[in-house]
Amino acid sequence: MASKISKSVMSDVSRSLERLATKHGGDILWRAVNRLANQRRERMKLKREIAKRRVELEALERRR
């Protein structure tokens, strides 16, 4: 549920900033926000990967 809310909020913010960027020529602002969104996506990917590896490690430790 939280991820759906997060996605909808991000898309709303993205849409608003896109309007601002086109209205005011704020290409720099748009790039900065886009970069932040990309960093967040990458951070979430890493967190998922870490969680997956942690589960694998726990399974291996249980086998011993």
N, C-alpha and C positions, 0 to 999 in steps of 0.2 A: 504493500500500500504506500509506504513512504517513498519508494522509488517512482511510483506513478505521480505522486504529488510533486516530487522533485522535477520530474521530466516536464510536467505541465507548467510549473513555475519557470523552469529554464526556457521553455518555448515562449512563454508570455514575455519574459524579460528580453529574450532574443528578438522577438517581434517588435517590441517597443524600441529597443536600441537600433534596430534596422531602420525604423521610421525616423528616429532622430538622426541617424547617420545620413540618410538620403535628404532629409530636410535641411540639415545644417552642414552637410559635407563633412561630417565628423568621422572620416575614415579612420583616423588614428584611434578614436574612442572605440569604434567597432572592432578594430584589430585587437586592441587591448582586451576587450571583453571576450572576444573569440579565443584569444590565447588563454585566458583564465578558464574558460569552459573546457578547452582541450586539456589543460593541466589537470583539471578536476576529473575528467574522463580517464586520463592516464593513471591518476592516483587510485581511482576506483578499480581499474583493471588490475593494478598491482595488489591492492587489498584482496581482491577475489583470488588471485594467484597464490598469495600468502596463505589465505584460509584453506585453499585446496591442498597445498603442500603440508600444512599443519595437520589436516585430517589424514593424509597419507602417512605422515610420520607417526601419528598416534596409532594408526592401524598396524604399522610395522612394530612399534613398541609393544603392542598387545600380543603380537605373535610370539615374542621372545619368552 
